[in-house]
Structures are given as structure tokens and as C-alpha cells.
């Protein structure tokens, strides 16, 4: 056999011996045995460990959810109502990786929430939630159903949260021939309701504790008598009825870019002149 082949064979044997010697040292064999034993015993050990999810300090109830304070028109006990509506158990686990997601969905779908700003965990066990609440701006007159509240976007609000006395506190929206197509917290589905709600939001905005609606003694916003389902709110012409029964042509709702339409400021100035 050539010398070079003999030297290569001896090198391979030497490398093999070193590897075997490194792997089968007593300390390394002991470490491998301990890891194998831990792996085999883990199911048993896991069953003996305390379940942290059941411990009180790792549970979150509605009372431990802090929400930014609601305005006066939103029902009290916001977190409790959200938990009840979402069908949550008495408490949620703070260790649940989807906790924030579950709380976020529950608040986002609550009819009184217009926008979810943030959800974050706090310690000790708790959750902080910040939302933008919906503001009721009008009551829609619906034949056979009475008066249904809507926000500034024309989204339906829970009627059970309003009393009969609230009907006189908000502008009325008349000549509506449709019924809501969505659930509470969702769009009415009628461009006339959306446009009238925009107008009501403008006129009920308070300045120094009083709104233009109150100052001008207005009562009802009247939708167009005829409109297409495909119509956009900014294409519709609205009238306003005063407490005395007079009617004022307002025109298109705020925000319209229609050529020749008077600005909101000029329309308000005309309303002021009419009241003199």
C-alpha cells in the first residue's frame, strides 16, 4: 500500500477515536441522560405544577377593565355591558396570548363605540381600553316603529338606552321611508338618513353651552320626498322645520362640494337673519 494511503487511513482512525472519546465522556453522557429523563417526565411534572391561569392574580374581570370615561349620553358600566354582550365568562386569563384581541373585538363591536384607539394590559391584573364614543344627534321618525336614534354618521344606536323624554332633546328626521338595514352600531343604509344626520351633527354642536339648533328653535329635518337608492348624501336637498311650523330650505348637507352651493357659514347667517 502506498505511504500516502496509510497516512490517510491513520488520520481517519484518529479523528474517529477523538470524536468517540468526546461524545462518550461521563459528564456529557450524564447531561444527555438528564435531558432525556426531563423530556420523559415532563408530562407528569406539568400535571403537578399549579395552573397559573386559575389564580386570581392572573384573571381579569369586567371590574378590572379601565375604560376612558364616557360622555353623559353613554350608558354607565361600559366594561360590564361589553363583557355581557360579548358572552365572556366571569373572567378572562391574563396569560391568554389573544387577550388583547378578544377585548378589542368586544369593544369595537359595541354599538356605542365609534373607534377603538388602544387596548393594553396593565399590572396587577387589568386591561386599559381607550375608545371614541358615538354621539347621538337625531331621532329618525319611522312609521310603525316610533323614533330611532342615530349618530353623526347615520349609524343606528340602541333605542333601549333612550327614554321617551329624549325624543324632545334631539332633532327629528322626517320623511324617511326606509327601515335600518344593519344592526345597532351599523349604518342605517339610507343616504337620506346619512345626510340628515350630518346636518343634525352640525346644528347640535354646542358652543358656550348652547347649540344653533336650540338658538334657532328648530324641530325637524325633512328629507327629500323622492330619491334614488344610489343617491349620495351630498346630492340631496334638505329642509328644516321650526318649532313654529315654518320651513326653511337648507339645501345639501355639510361637506358638499356641489358647484353653486352656499357655504355652511352663509347658510347659518341666513338662518340667523330669518330668526330676527
C-alpha positions in Angstrom: 0.0 0.0 0.0 1.4 3.5 -0.8 2.6 5.5 2.1 0.1 8.3 1.4 -2.9 5.9 1.7 -1.6 4.6 5.0 -1.2 8.1 6.4 -4.8 9.0 5.3 -6.2 5.8 6.9 -4.4 6.6 10.2 -5.8 10.1 10.2 -9.3 8.9 9.7 -9.0 6.4 12.5 -7.5 9.1 14.8 -10.3 11.5 14.1 -12.9 8.8 14.7 -11.4 7.9 18.0 -11.3 11.6 19.1 -15.0 12.1 18.2 -16.0 8.9 20.1 -13.9 10.0 23.1 -15.5 13.5 23.1 -19.1 12.2 22.8 -18.8 9.4 25.4 -17.2 11.3 28.2 -19.0 10.6 31.5 -20.1 14.3 32.0 -21.6 14.5 28.6 -23.4 11.2 28.9 -24.8 12.3 32.3 -26.1 15.6 30.7 -27.8 13.7 27.8 -29.4 11.3 30.3 -30.7 14.1 32.4 -32.2 15.8 29.3 -33.8 12.6 28.2 -35.2 12.0 31.7 -36.7 15.5 31.9 -38.3 15.0 28.5 -39.9 11.7 29.6 -41.0 13.1 32.9 -42.3 16.5 31.7 -45.9 15.4 31.2 -46.0 14.1 34.8 -44.3 17.2 36.2 -46.5 19.5 34.2 -49.6 17.9 35.8 -48.1 18.5 39.3 -47.4 22.2 38.7 -50.1 24.8 39.7 -52.2 26.2 36.9 -51.5 29.9 36.9 -54.5 30.7 34.7 -56.8 29.8 37.6 -55.1 32.0 40.1 -56.9 35.2 40.9 -53.9 37.5 40.2 -53.9 36.2 36.6 -57.7 36.6 35.9 -59.3 39.7 34.5 -63.0 40.6 35.2 -65.0 43.5 33.8 -64.3 45.3 37.1 -60.6 45.2 36.3 -61.0 46.8 32.8 -60.4 50.5 32.8 -62.1 52.5 30.1 -61.7 56.2 29.3 -64.8 57.9 30.9 -67.9 58.0 28.7 -69.9 61.2 28.0 -73.2 61.7 29.7 -75.3 60.1 26.9 -73.4 56.7 27.0 -74.8 54.1 29.5 -72.7 53.6 32.7 -70.7 50.4 33.5 -69.3 50.3 30.0 -66.9 47.3 30.6 -69.6 45.2 32.2 -72.0 45.8 29.3 -69.3 45.0 26.8 -68.4 41.7 28.6 -72.1 40.7 28.8 -72.7 41.4 25.1 -69.6 39.5 24.1 -70.6 36.5 26.0 -67.4 36.3 28.1 -67.2 34.2 31.2 -66.9 35.8 34.5 -63.2 36.5 33.9 -60.5 36.2 31.2 -57.0 34.9 31.6 -54.2 37.5 31.6 -51.9 34.8 30.3 -54.0 34.3 27.1 -51.9 35.5 24.2 -55.2 36.6 22.4 -56.5 38.5 25.4 -56.0 42.0 23.8 -57.5 40.8 20.6 -60.6 39.4 22.3 -61.1 42.6 24.3 -60.5 44.8 21.2 -63.1 42.9 19.2 -65.7 43.1 22.0 -65.3 46.9 22.4 -65.1 47.6 18.6 -68.4 45.8 18.0 -70.2 47.5 20.9 -72.8 49.9 19.3 -71.7 52.9 21.4 -68.1 52.7 20.2 -67.2 54.7 17.1 -63.5 53.9 17.1 -61.1 51.7 19.1 -57.9 53.7 20.0 -55.9 51.2 22.1 -56.0 48.1 24.3 -53.1 47.2 26.6 -52.5 45.0 29.6 -51.8 46.5 33.0 -50.3 45.1 36.2 -51.6 44.0 38.6 -54.1 42.0 36.5 -56.0 44.5 34.4 -56.7 45.9 30.9 -56.8 49.5 29.8 -59.1 50.4 26.9 -59.4 53.7 25.1 -62.2 54.4 22.6 -64.0 57.2 20.8 -67.7 57.1 21.7 -70.6 57.7 19.3 -72.6 60.9 19.8 -76.4 60.8 19.2 -77.5 63.7 17.0 -81.1 62.9 16.0 -84.2 60.7 16.2 -85.5 59.3 13.0 -89.3 59.0 12.6 -90.2 55.6 11.4 -93.8 54.6 10.7 -94.7 51.7 12.9 -91.5 51.8 15.0 -91.6 55.3 16.6 -88.3 57.1 16.9 -84.9 55.5 16.3 -81.6 57.3 17.5 -78.7 57.8 15.1 -75.2 59.2 15.4 -73.5 61.8 13.2 -72.7 59.1 10.5 -76.3 57.9 10.4 -75.5 54.7 12.4 -78.2 53.2 14.4 -77.9 53.4 18.2 -79.6 51.2 20.9 -83.1 52.6 21.3 -83.4 50.9 24.8 -80.7 53.4 26.1 -83.1 56.3 25.4 -86.2 57.4 27.3 -89.3 58.9 25.8 -88.2 62.3 27.2 -85.1 62.1 25.0 -87.2 62.5 21.9 -87.7 66.2 22.6 -84.0 66.7 23.3 -82.8 65.8 19.8 -83.6 66.9 16.3 -86.2 64.8 14.5 -85.6 63.5 11.0 -88.8 63.2 8.9 -89.9 61.8 5.6 -87.8 58.7 5.9 -89.4 55.8 4.2 -86.9 53.1 4.9 -86.0 50.9 7.9 -82.5 50.2 9.1 -80.7 47.5 7.0 -77.9 46.9 9.6 -77.6 46.1 13.3 -77.1 48.6 16.1 -73.9 50.4 15.6 -74.1 49.9 11.9 -75.1 52.3 9.1 -78.9 52.8 8.5 -78.3 52.2 4.8 -80.2 55.2 3.5 -78.4 58.2 2.1 -81.2 60.5 3.3 -80.6 59.4 6.9 -76.8 59.8 6.5 -77.2 63.4 5.0 -79.7 64.5 7.6 -77.5 63.1 10.4 -74.6 65.2 9.1 -76.8 68.3 9.2 -78.1 67.5 12.7 -74.5 67.0 14.0 -73.5 70.4 12.7 -76.5 72.2 14.2 -76.4 70.4 17.6 -72.7 71.1 18.2 -72.6 73.2 21.4 -70.8 76.5 21.7 -70.7 78.1 25.2 -73.2 75.5 26.3 -75.8 76.2 23.6 -76.3 74.8 20.1 -77.6 76.5 16.9 -80.5 74.1 17.0 -81.6 75.5 20.3 -80.8 79.1 19.5 -82.9 79.0 16.2 -85.7 77.0 17.8 -85.6 74.2 15.2 -87.6 71.0 15.4 -87.2 68.7 12.4 -85.0 68.0 9.4 -87.1 66.9 6.4 -85.5 64.6 3.8 -86.3 64.9 0.1 -89.6 63.3 -1.0 -88.1 61.4 -3.9 -84.6 60.0 -4.1 -82.8 57.1 -5.7 -81.2 54.3 -3.7 -78.0 55.1 -5.5 -78.1 58.8 -4.4 -75.3 60.2 -2.4 -76.0 62.2 0.7 -74.3 65.3 -0.8 -76.7 65.2 -3.8 -79.8 65.6 -1.6 -81.7 68.8 -0.7 -83.0 69.1 2.9 -85.5 71.4 4.6 -85.6 72.4 8.2 -88.8 72.9 10.2 -89.0 75.3 13.1 -90.9 74.9 16.4 -93.5 77.4 15.0 -94.1 75.2 11.9 -92.2 77.3 9.3 -90.0 75.6 6.8 -86.6 76.7 5.7 -84.7 75.3 2.7 -81.2 74.3 3.8 -80.0 72.6 0.7 -77.3 70.0 0.6 -75.7 68.7 3.8 -72.4 70.0 5.2 -69.3 68.9 3.3 -70.8 69.0 -0.2 -68.6 70.2 -3.0 -71.5 70.9 -5.3 -70.9 73.9 -7.5 -73.0 76.9 -6.5 -74.0 75.6 -3.1 -73.7 78.2 -0.4 -71.1 77.6 2.3 -72.2 76.5 5.8 -71.3 79.9 7.2 -73.6 81.7 4.8 -76.4 79.3 5.4 -76.1 79.8 9.2 -76.0 83.6 8.6 -79.3 83.3 6.7 -80.9 81.2 9.5 -79.9 84.0 11.9 -81.5 86.6 9.7 -84.6 84.6 9.4 -85.0 84.4 13.2 -84.8 88.2 13.6 
